[in-house]
Amino acid sequence: MRIIKKSKEINSVFNSVKKTGFVPTMGSLHKGHEYLIKKSIKQNHVTFVSIFLNPKQFNSKKDLEKYPKKLIDDIKICKKNKVDFLFIPSFKEVYSWKTKKRRFPKIENVMEEKYRKGHFKGVLKVIEKLIDIIPASRMYLGEKDFQQLKIIKDYFNINKIKTKIIRCKTIRDNNGLALSSRNKLLNNENLKKAAKVIRFIKKIKLKNNSLSHNKKAIKKFLKINKINFDYVEYINLKKFNVSKKQSYNMKIFIAFYINKIRLIDNI
């Protein structure tokens, strides 16, 4: 595995290789990231992983500082999974990269956009830079950040970016909790509490009640267990708006807090 810190070093790779995969990350890698990496390695001749903690997508300096950083462990994980190139740029290296002027898609004011103003603009700004630096054949993104995945896909479509986005399933712990770098900030007791929320939502989803009844039941469960939350929404995955009627093409989306750590999921 070759570690690259300068963008210019990457250009030569694309002259000699046809199928390239790219897994963009913010570090603190876990088995969810490993799943993306393995999928890329299986489908491509060469796989790139980037580790860049993007300050522009954080809503507060405190949240950025609190985000887990495990670079030595991350390098070991990438080596173990036989990543070809690991890109670890500085802030200046990424944001000094000149890109074409592109359009941003319309972002619906629901869920993460509503509660984390400017977050997705920060995400798109860094993706805009990274996909220019690493113009891979395929980019691998997880469904846990479903709204982010959709917005990046919309961005690629309106700007006719040739890289194909490969949507990958959410990898969960044995207790049902979606794997997340933020989980590393929680102790075992808190992880069990978070998993309890997900199990309850899965149970509610199976009941043939109205959506409003189910939402009230979930919110009641959260309040009884003294768990703060930003939203609980049924979202139509095709139109990506709030669902009011039962449909096979929808999921329950949630953002909640365990010991002040914010977790998101979709079930």
Backbone bond lengths (Angstrom), bond angles and torsions (degrees), N, CA, C in turn:
res aa  C-N    CA-C-N  psi(-1)  N-CA   C-N-CA  omega(-1)  CA-C   N-CA-C  phi
1 M - - - 1.465 - - 1.532 110.51 -
2 R 1.310 114.49 135.69 1.462 119.29 179.38 1.533 109.74 -107.58
3 I 1.315 116.25 128.61 1.478 121.41 176.82 1.523 108.15 -93.50
4 I 1.333 115.12 127.80 1.468 121.36 -178.94 1.529 109.64 -119.38
5 K 1.322 115.68 135.35 1.468 119.92 177.92 1.522 112.54 -116.96
6 K 1.336 115.70 -14.81 1.472 120.56 -179.24 1.530 110.67 -112.97
7 S 1.314 115.58 130.53 1.470 122.34 -176.16 1.527 112.89 -58.30
8 K 1.319 117.42 -38.32 1.472 121.67 -175.63 1.525 112.90 -62.60
9 E 1.334 116.53 -24.34 1.469 120.83 -179.33 1.530 112.41 -69.67
10 I 1.338 116.76 -16.94 1.464 121.10 -174.19 1.528 112.41 -81.55
11 N 1.324 117.26 -30.74 1.476 121.94 -173.79 1.525 114.74 -49.28
12 S 1.322 117.08 -43.97 1.466 121.27 -174.66 1.527 113.18 -62.68
13 V 1.345 117.04 -27.64 1.472 121.01 -178.00 1.522 110.77 -63.49
14 F 1.333 116.38 -39.70 1.463 120.62 -174.33 1.530 113.53 -75.82
15 N 1.310 116.48 -9.86 1.463 120.11 175.99 1.525 112.14 -80.20
16 S 1.337 116.30 -20.79 1.467 119.46 -173.34 1.531 114.66 -116.33
17 V 1.352 117.86 -6.78 1.466 120.76 -175.52 1.521 110.78 -125.20
18 K 1.341 116.43 137.13 1.474 120.17 -179.02 1.523 112.25 -87.22
19 K 1.323 117.95 -56.98 1.467 121.34 -175.91 1.527 110.61 -97.04
20 T 1.340 115.08 116.12 1.467 119.94 -179.60 1.527 109.91 -127.10
21 G 1.320 115.66 138.22 1.462 121.50 177.92 1.513 110.34 -113.97
22 F 1.338 116.51 149.76 1.465 121.44 -177.02 1.525 109.75 -137.23
23 V 1.337 115.37 126.44 1.467 122.07 175.91 1.533 108.10 -117.12
24 P 1.349 118.07 100.10 1.465 120.04 177.78 1.527 110.95 -79.85
25 T 1.329 118.21 132.31 1.468 121.33 179.48 1.527 110.09 -138.70
26 M 1.334 114.49 167.71 1.466 120.43 172.85 1.527 109.83 -107.24
27 G 1.334 115.65 14.03 1.459 119.52 178.60 1.518 111.93 87.76
28 S 1.340 115.65 -168.79 1.463 122.53 -174.20 1.530 109.06 52.84
29 L 1.330 114.81 55.28 1.463 122.31 -171.60 1.534 112.17 -68.37
30 H 1.337 114.69 148.47 1.467 122.11 178.31 1.527 108.53 -139.32
31 K 1.325 116.59 -173.65 1.470 120.59 -174.92 1.532 113.16 -65.35
32 G 1.323 116.98 -21.73 1.463 120.24 173.72 1.522 110.77 -65.87
33 H 1.330 116.10 -44.16 1.472 120.91 175.62 1.527 110.75 -64.42
34 E 1.330 115.42 -39.87 1.470 119.63 -179.93 1.531 111.25 -61.43
35 Y 1.327 116.13 -36.01 1.469 120.44 177.57 1.535 110.37 -62.26
36 L 1.339 116.79 -43.53 1.470 121.70 178.45 1.529 110.39 -62.71
37 I 1.337 115.56 -44.05 1.467 120.91 -179.36 1.533 111.05 -61.99
38 K 1.331 115.68 -46.81 1.477 120.14 -179.33 1.526 111.44 -61.88
39 K 1.337 115.47 -38.97 1.462 119.75 179.01 1.527 110.61 -64.81
40 S 1.331 116.23 -41.75 1.466 120.90 178.53 1.523 111.33 -63.64
41 I 1.326 116.36 -44.64 1.470 120.67 -179.08 1.528 110.66 -61.53
42 K 1.329 115.83 -37.72 1.471 121.23 -179.84 1.531 112.00 -67.54
43 Q 1.344 116.94 -33.53 1.465 121.24 -172.27 1.525 114.42 -99.64
44 N 1.323 118.18 -6.65 1.466 120.59 -173.83 1.532 112.73 -134.48
45 H 1.334 115.43 162.77 1.464 120.59 175.98 1.532 110.93 -76.54
46 V 1.336 115.07 -35.56 1.472 121.11 -177.02 1.531 109.37 -136.06
47 T 1.331 116.55 139.44 1.475 121.28 178.14 1.523 111.19 -121.16
48 F 1.324 114.61 129.71 1.467 123.52 173.38 1.524 109.18 -103.90
49 V 1.312 116.58 139.96 1.469 122.03 168.12 1.520 105.99 -124.57
50 S 1.328 116.57 136.34 1.466 118.95 174.06 1.525 109.27 -113.25
51 I 1.317 115.44 143.66 1.469 121.94 172.99 1.522 106.46 -122.18
52 F 1.311 114.76 107.91 1.468 119.81 -179.53 1.525 108.42 -148.07
53 L 1.330 115.85 112.86 1.464 121.78 178.38 1.523 107.78 -82.11
54 N 1.326 115.06 100.95 1.457 121.77 -170.51 1.533 112.08 -83.51
55 P 1.333 118.76 105.89 1.477 120.02 -176.82 1.530 113.74 -65.32
56 K 1.336 117.04 -22.51 1.466 120.26 -175.86 1.531 113.43 -71.33
57 Q 1.336 117.53 -14.07 1.463 118.64 179.90 1.527 112.80 -103.08
58 F 1.323 116.60 8.12 1.468 121.16 175.30 1.521 109.77 -99.61
59 N 1.328 115.49 139.61 1.470 119.70 -177.82 1.521 113.24 -84.96
60 S 1.322 116.43 -14.55 1.469 118.68 177.84 1.523 109.74 -148.21
61 K 1.316 114.75 151.35 1.464 121.63 179.44 1.535 109.97 -64.05
62 K 1.329 115.37 -34.76 1.468 121.71 -179.11 1.532 110.54 -63.49
63 D 1.329 116.00 -42.37 1.471 121.08 179.63 1.527 110.38 -65.54
64 L 1.331 116.25 -39.66 1.470 121.26 178.08 1.526 110.82 -62.91
65 E 1.324 116.18 -45.31 1.468 121.38 -179.05 1.531 111.82 -65.06
66 K 1.338 115.49 -33.77 1.465 121.62 -177.31 1.530 112.90 -77.12
67 Y 1.339 116.59 -21.58 1.469 120.44 -176.25 1.531 109.81 -58.84
68 P 1.348 118.14 130.93 1.480 120.47 -176.12 1.528 113.42 -63.32
69 K 1.322 115.07 136.07 1.475 121.30 -179.33 1.528 108.75 -124.18
70 K 1.339 116.54 119.13 1.474 121.65 -174.83 1.524 109.58 -138.43
71 L 1.323 117.05 56.83 1.465 120.68 -171.77 1.530 113.51 -59.73
72 I 1.331 117.90 -43.62 1.476 120.16 -178.82 1.529 110.15 -61.93
73 D 1.334 116.36 -43.57 1.472 120.75 177.34 1.520 110.93 -64.81
74 D 1.334 116.32 -38.86 1.477 120.91 -179.77 1.526 111.42 -62.06
75 I 1.318 116.10 -42.33 1.475 120.77 178.91 1.532 109.77 -62.26
76 K 1.334 116.54 -41.72 1.470 121.07 178.81 1.527 111.16 -62.45
77 I 1.338 116.04 -41.78 1.476 121.10 179.88 1.529 110.27 -63.49
78 C 1.327 116.02 -43.26 1.472 120.13 179.45 1.533 111.40 -64.47
79 K 1.324 116.74 -41.76 1.467 120.81 177.84 1.521 110.73 -63.42
80 K 1.331 116.04 -44.19 1.468 121.75 -179.32 1.531 110.97 -60.14
81 N 1.336 115.85 -37.28 1.464 120.96 -177.89 1.535 113.44 -89.53
82 K 1.330 115.93 6.78 1.477 122.83 174.53 1.530 113.13 61.80
83 V 1.326 114.80 42.68 1.476 120.62 172.18 1.530 107.33 -66.09
84 D 1.326 116.83 140.86 1.471 120.17 -179.36 1.519 111.99 -80.79
85 F 1.356 115.68 -46.54 1.471 120.77 -177.36 1.523 110.16 -133.96
86 L 1.324 115.93 128.30 1.463 121.92 176.04 1.519 108.13 -112.00
87 F 1.329 116.22 115.84 1.464 122.57 -177.09 1.531 108.73 -98.51
88 I 1.343 116.12 116.41 1.473 121.62 -179.21 1.536 108.12 -124.31
89 P 1.328 117.67 79.24 1.468 120.18 -175.83 1.534 113.03 -86.00
90 S 1.309 114.98 162.76 1.470 120.91 171.62 1.523 108.69 -84.73
91 F 1.330 116.61 169.88 1.471 121.23 176.77 1.528 110.24 -58.65
92 K 1.328 115.38 -45.86 1.473 120.73 -178.64 1.531 110.94 -62.11
93 E 1.327 116.89 -40.00 1.464 121.66 -178.72 1.529 111.07 -61.22
94 V 1.318 116.73 -40.69 1.472 120.93 -179.12 1.520 111.11 -75.05
95 Y 1.322 117.07 -51.82 1.462 119.81 -170.26 1.530 114.96 -83.25
96 S 1.329 116.97 -7.61 1.474 118.77 173.19 1.531 110.75 -88.71
97 W 1.338 116.39 -8.00 1.463 121.70 179.38 1.532 109.25 -69.64
98 K 1.317 116.36 123.17 1.471 119.94 -178.02 1.527 110.55 -84.60
99 T 1.337 115.00 127.74 1.465 120.57 -179.77 1.525 110.41 -119.30
100 K 1.345 115.01 163.33 1.467 119.97 175.28 1.527 108.70 -67.25
101 K 1.326 115.64 156.15 1.454 119.66 175.65 1.521 108.12 -75.59
102 R 1.341 117.12 121.61 1.453 121.55 -178.82 1.518 111.19 -124.29
103 R 1.330 115.34 161.60 1.464 120.66 179.70 1.526 110.25 -89.91
104 F 1.331 115.98 146.09 1.458 120.82 174.03 1.526 108.11 -98.92
105 P 1.324 117.92 142.08 1.465 119.61 179.76 1.528 111.63 -73.12
106 K 1.323 115.52 163.06 1.460 120.41 173.68 1.530 107.67 -70.62
107 I 1.317 116.20 131.52 1.464 120.58 -178.52 1.525 108.19 -112.32
108 E 1.335 116.18 117.89 1.470 120.94 -179.57 1.528 110.17 -64.10
109 N 1.332 116.00 139.46 1.463 121.54 -177.10 1.532 111.21 -81.83
110 V 1.330 115.55 61.34 1.461 121.25 177.12 1.523 109.07 -129.36
111 M 1.310 115.22 155.71 1.463 123.72 174.48 1.528 113.20 52.62
112 E 1.347 117.46 -118.18 1.469 120.45 -173.93 1.524 112.25 -62.31
113 E 1.320 117.81 -36.10 1.465 120.48 179.23 1.522 110.66 -65.58
114 K 1.311 116.82 -35.64 1.468 121.69 -179.58 1.525 111.75 -72.55
115 Y 1.324 116.56 -39.87 1.468 120.29 -173.50 1.531 114.33 -98.44
116 R 1.337 117.20 -12.78 1.470 120.22 178.75 1.531 108.84 -131.38
117 K 1.299 115.29 70.70 1.471 121.28 -175.99 1.532 111.17 -55.31
118 G 1.319 115.38 129.69 1.469 120.53 177.69 1.517 113.89 86.43
119 H 1.338 116.80 -9.58 1.470 120.51 -177.57 1.527 111.83 -58.93
120 F 1.331 116.62 -49.67 1.471 119.28 -175.34 1.523 112.34 -71.48
121 K 1.318 117.65 -28.46 1.478 119.30 174.36 1.525 109.37 -64.65
122 G 1.324 115.86 -38.29 1.465 120.70 176.42 1.516 111.61 -64.97
123 V 1.333 116.32 -39.89 1.471 121.65 177.96 1.531 109.87 -63.28
124 L 1.355 116.17 -48.18 1.466 120.24 -177.58 1.525 112.19 -65.43
125 K 1.331 116.54 -34.20 1.470 119.51 179.04 1.525 110.95 -62.89
126 V 1.328 116.44 -42.01 1.472 118.24 -178.58 1.530 111.08 -76.34
127 I 1.331 117.68 -35.20 1.470 120.41 176.77 1.524 109.76 -64.13
128 E 1.333 116.29 -39.05 1.466 122.54 177.46 1.530 110.65 -56.26
129 K 1.331 116.17 -42.96 1.467 121.27 179.57 1.536 110.98 -71.81
130 L 1.350 115.21 -48.96 1.464 119.57 -173.76 1.528 113.15 -64.73
131 I 1.344 116.71 -36.99 1.468 118.55 -177.71 1.534 110.97 -75.15
132 D 1.318 116.93 -18.79 1.467 120.93 172.22 1.535 110.35 -78.20
133 I 1.324 115.22 -40.55 1.470 120.31 -179.97 1.535 110.36 -70.89
134 I 1.351 115.49 -40.79 1.470 121.36 -179.74 1.535 108.42 -121.64
135 P 1.339 117.69 81.97 1.479 120.76 -177.05 1.535 111.67 -79.21
136 A 1.322 115.49 66.70 1.467 121.56 -173.42 1.527 112.70 -71.22
137 S 1.315 115.88 162.14 1.470 121.73 175.79 1.524 110.12 -69.01
138 R 1.346 115.41 -38.55 1.465 120.76 -177.63 1.526 110.61 -136.84
139 M 1.349 115.02 143.97 1.462 120.81 173.74 1.528 107.76 -119.63
140 Y 1.324 116.58 136.17 1.465 121.81 -174.39 1.531 110.95 -108.33
141 L 1.344 115.33 121.29 1.462 121.78 -178.07 1.527 109.98 -131.62
142 G 1.331 116.43 145.04 1.464 121.45 -177.41 1.519 113.26 -90.40
143 E 1.317 115.88 151.54 1.466 122.20 -178.78 1.525 113.55 -75.45
144 K 1.326 118.48 -12.92 1.470 118.80 178.61 1.527 109.93 -58.61
145 D 1.344 116.33 -41.49 1.470 121.56 175.25 1.532 108.09 -93.50
146 F 1.323 115.66 63.47 1.464 121.86 -169.87 1.527 112.45 -64.24
147 Q 1.325 116.94 -41.92 1.465 120.35 -179.62 1.525 110.54 -65.18
148 Q 1.316 116.38 -41.51 1.468 121.80 177.37 1.529 110.43 -61.86
149 L 1.338 116.16 -44.30 1.457 121.66 179.46 1.527 110.62 -58.16
150 K 1.342 116.03 -45.00 1.465 120.66 -179.06 1.533 111.18 -63.84
151 I 1.324 116.52 -42.46 1.472 121.20 -177.93 1.530 110.67 -66.55
152 I 1.324 117.44 -41.19 1.475 120.78 177.00 1.527 110.12 -63.84
153 K 1.338 115.76 -40.94 1.464 120.46 178.46 1.533 110.36 -62.28
154 D 1.333 117.17 -43.64 1.474 121.62 177.27 1.527 110.55 -61.19
155 Y 1.321 115.81 -40.98 1.468 121.71 179.55 1.534 110.70 -62.15
156 F 1.328 116.38 -44.09 1.469 120.77 178.20 1.524 110.70 -63.50
157 N 1.325 116.69 -41.90 1.472 121.24 -177.72 1.523 112.49 -64.34
158 I 1.343 117.57 -48.60 1.477 119.35 -175.53 1.525 112.01 -71.13
159 N 1.337 115.80 -23.55 1.467 119.51 179.11 1.539 113.11 -100.34
160 K 1.339 114.71 5.17 1.477 121.93 177.55 1.535 112.56 52.76
161 I 1.333 114.37 43.11 1.468 120.07 176.79 1.525 108.06 -78.03
162 K 1.320 116.72 128.80 1.467 121.63 -170.99 1.532 114.23 -73.10
163 T 1.310 117.55 -22.11 1.467 120.64 -179.63 1.527 110.38 -58.76
164 K 1.318 115.92 130.34 1.467 120.90 179.28 1.524 109.76 -89.45
165 I 1.328 116.03 131.17 1.465 119.46 177.97 1.524 109.45 -88.79
166 I 1.326 115.60 125.39 1.469 121.75 178.22 1.531 107.86 -102.14
167 R 1.321 114.20 113.19 1.469 121.39 -179.20 1.527 109.02 -81.64
168 C 1.322 116.91 125.22 1.473 120.97 -175.90 1.523 111.44 -117.91
169 K 1.313 115.32 142.18 1.470 120.91 -176.24 1.533 111.47 -61.53
170 T 1.326 115.21 155.63 1.467 121.49 176.03 1.527 109.31 -73.70
171 I 1.313 116.22 130.08 1.472 120.91 177.21 1.530 107.51 -94.19
172 R 1.341 114.97 130.97 1.470 120.41 -174.99 1.525 112.00 -118.04
173 D 1.327 114.30 154.84 1.450 120.70 173.56 1.525 108.63 -71.81
174 N 1.321 117.53 170.96 1.463 121.15 179.41 1.530 112.26 -60.49
175 N 1.329 116.20 -26.27 1.469 120.39 -179.78 1.537 113.19 -86.54
176 G 1.342 116.96 1.77 1.464 120.91 176.70 1.520 115.14 97.63
177 L 1.332 117.44 -10.51 1.461 120.84 -179.00 1.526 111.04 -74.20
178 A 1.336 116.16 132.54 1.470 120.76 177.58 1.521 109.83 -64.00
179 L 1.324 116.65 134.33 1.461 120.42 178.19 1.526 109.77 -67.90
180 S 1.314 115.97 135.97 1.464 122.50 -178.10 1.518 108.90 -152.36
181 S 1.320 116.18 147.18 1.472 119.72 177.60 1.526 110.32 -60.89
182 R 1.324 116.96 -32.07 1.472 121.02 -179.15 1.531 112.45 -69.24
183 N 1.332 117.06 -20.53 1.469 119.62 176.92 1.529 111.35 -59.15
184 K 1.338 115.89 -26.28 1.470 120.41 -178.55 1.526 112.42 -68.08
185 L 1.331 115.81 -12.72 1.471 120.70 178.82 1.528 111.91 -90.13
186 L 1.343 116.44 -0.66 1.467 121.42 -177.59 1.527 111.20 -110.99
187 N 1.337 116.06 145.25 1.472 119.25 174.58 1.527 109.46 -84.16
188 N 1.337 117.34 176.29 1.467 121.93 -175.16 1.520 112.76 -59.91
189 E 1.310 116.19 -39.30 1.474 120.51 -179.91 1.533 110.63 -63.12
190 N 1.326 115.95 -42.93 1.469 120.46 179.61 1.528 112.03 -69.72
191 L 1.335 116.80 -35.61 1.466 120.72 177.33 1.536 110.49 -64.22
192 K 1.337 116.10 -38.83 1.473 120.80 177.14 1.525 110.67 -64.96
193 K 1.332 115.80 -39.18 1.468 121.16 178.80 1.531 110.85 -64.31
194 A 1.341 116.29 -41.30 1.469 121.14 178.61 1.531 110.53 -66.12
195 A 1.332 116.54 -41.75 1.467 121.24 -179.95 1.524 111.22 -64.35
196 K 1.325 115.94 -33.27 1.468 121.81 178.57 1.535 110.41 -61.58
197 V 1.330 116.35 -37.55 1.476 121.85 177.95 1.531 109.41 -62.60
198 I 1.327 116.89 -47.44 1.466 121.59 -177.22 1.525 111.07 -64.99
199 R 1.339 116.52 -41.03 1.469 119.99 178.57 1.530 111.08 -63.14
200 F 1.329 116.39 -39.31 1.469 120.33 179.19 1.531 110.63 -64.58
201 I 1.330 116.58 -42.75 1.473 120.44 -179.95 1.530 110.42 -63.73
202 K 1.327 116.95 -41.73 1.474 120.47 178.19 1.527 110.78 -60.81
203 K 1.335 115.59 -39.44 1.466 121.74 179.89 1.541 110.37 -66.54
204 I 1.336 116.09 -44.22 1.470 121.83 179.95 1.525 111.03 -64.11
205 K 1.323 115.95 -39.50 1.465 120.80 -176.47 1.537 112.04 -60.96
206 L 1.328 116.13 -29.40 1.467 120.89 -178.99 1.530 112.61 -76.09
207 K 1.333 116.59 -17.29 1.466 119.79 -177.68 1.524 111.18 -78.75
208 N 1.313 115.07 139.82 1.466 121.13 -176.14 1.538 111.09 -87.10
209 N 1.324 115.95 56.04 1.466 121.66 178.48 1.523 109.69 -105.48
210 S 1.323 116.43 172.52 1.467 119.89 175.39 1.522 108.77 -68.21
211 L 1.334 116.06 156.41 1.471 120.24 -179.43 1.527 111.09 -62.23
212 S 1.329 116.55 -39.88 1.469 120.43 -179.18 1.529 110.61 -64.80
213 H 1.340 116.56 -37.62 1.473 120.90 177.78 1.533 109.88 -64.02
214 N 1.332 116.33 -45.42 1.466 120.61 -179.82 1.529 112.14 -64.33
215 K 1.327 116.20 -41.47 1.479 120.42 178.53 1.524 110.75 -61.90
216 K 1.338 116.05 -42.55 1.472 120.45 178.58 1.521 110.53 -62.78
217 A 1.336 116.71 -39.74 1.471 121.45 179.94 1.529 110.86 -64.18
218 I 1.344 116.51 -41.29 1.476 120.69 179.41 1.529 110.35 -66.60
219 K 1.327 116.19 -45.35 1.468 120.49 179.98 1.532 111.32 -63.39
220 K 1.332 115.86 -37.71 1.468 120.70 177.84 1.526 110.22 -64.11
221 F 1.345 116.19 -43.48 1.467 121.56 177.94 1.533 110.56 -59.14
222 L 1.321 116.55 -43.72 1.467 121.05 179.90 1.530 111.43 -63.96
223 K 1.328 116.04 -42.57 1.474 120.28 -179.40 1.526 111.63 -67.22
224 I 1.341 116.57 -41.81 1.480 120.76 178.32 1.522 110.37 -60.42
225 N 1.343 116.02 -38.73 1.469 120.89 -179.00 1.535 112.98 -89.19
226 K 1.337 115.62 9.14 1.478 122.57 177.51 1.530 112.31 55.01
227 I 1.335 114.01 45.63 1.464 120.86 178.85 1.523 108.75 -109.72
228 N 1.330 116.62 116.87 1.471 120.55 178.01 1.530 109.90 -73.81
229 F 1.324 115.89 150.32 1.462 119.91 179.66 1.530 110.17 -147.99
230 D 1.324 115.35 155.85 1.461 121.00 175.51 1.521 110.91 -92.44
231 Y 1.318 116.47 -44.49 1.462 119.40 -178.64 1.528 111.90 -156.30
232 V 1.329 113.91 154.30 1.463 123.75 167.50 1.515 104.20 -135.24
233 E 1.341 117.43 113.70 1.472 120.33 -174.67 1.530 112.01 -137.57
234 Y 1.322 114.87 140.06 1.460 120.43 166.03 1.524 106.47 -86.85
235 I 1.324 117.37 122.66 1.464 120.98 -177.08 1.533 110.44 -118.87
236 N 1.333 114.76 130.29 1.460 121.45 173.32 1.529 107.58 -74.72
237 L 1.325 117.16 118.85 1.465 121.15 -173.01 1.526 113.41 -72.41
238 K 1.330 117.10 -21.76 1.463 120.65 179.76 1.530 110.69 -79.52
239 K 1.337 115.85 -51.63 1.476 120.38 -178.17 1.529 112.20 -88.76
240 F 1.314 115.13 -16.66 1.461 124.33 -176.06 1.532 112.21 52.51
241 N 1.332 113.24 51.45 1.462 120.13 171.73 1.527 108.26 -131.94
242 V 1.337 115.69 173.80 1.469 120.79 -177.27 1.526 110.03 -69.56
243 S 1.334 116.55 125.97 1.468 122.18 179.73 1.525 110.37 -82.70
244 K 1.319 115.21 142.24 1.468 120.43 176.26 1.520 111.46 -114.34
245 K 1.343 115.48 -14.99 1.466 120.64 179.57 1.529 109.74 -126.69
246 Q 1.339 114.64 152.82 1.463 121.01 177.92 1.532 110.45 -59.25
247 S 1.329 116.45 137.99 1.458 121.77 178.62 1.529 108.08 -155.72
248 Y 1.328 116.26 147.21 1.467 119.65 179.22 1.532 110.02 -69.45
249 N 1.344 116.69 -23.55 1.468 121.72 -174.23 1.530 111.36 -97.59
250 M 1.343 116.31 52.63 1.471 119.00 178.74 1.528 110.33 -148.66
251 K 1.314 114.29 161.34 1.463 121.48 177.84 1.521 109.93 -137.71
252 I 1.335 114.95 160.16 1.469 120.20 171.98 1.524 107.37 -92.45
253 F 1.326 116.01 125.17 1.466 122.35 178.13 1.522 109.00 -108.85
254 I 1.324 116.23 140.25 1.459 120.38 -178.37 1.525 111.00 -143.62
255 A 1.337 115.41 145.64 1.472 122.54 168.68 1.523 105.86 -129.81
256 F 1.332 116.62 121.11 1.466 120.27 -177.32 1.527 110.45 -141.02
257 Y 1.320 115.53 167.13 1.468 120.99 -174.35 1.519 110.88 -118.73
258 I 1.331 115.18 130.38 1.466 121.68 172.56 1.523 106.82 -121.31
259 N 1.327 115.68 116.90 1.471 120.85 -177.35 1.542 111.62 51.22
260 K 1.337 114.69 43.03 1.472 124.36 177.94 1.537 114.03 71.17
261 I 1.331 117.76 5.20 1.470 121.62 176.16 1.527 108.12 -95.56
262 R 1.317 116.20 125.58 1.465 120.88 -175.79 1.537 110.50 -87.56
263 L 1.321 115.17 126.55 1.466 121.85 179.72 1.530 109.18 -120.60
264 I 1.337 117.08 143.45 1.460 121.33 175.22 1.523 109.05 -124.39
265 D 1.343 114.91 153.50 1.456 119.44 177.70 1.514 109.35 -161.36
266 N 1.308 116.51 165.30 1.461 122.42 172.65 1.516 108.07 -141.51
267 I 1.322 115.35 134.18 1.462 121.30 -172.07 1.528 109.96 -128.63
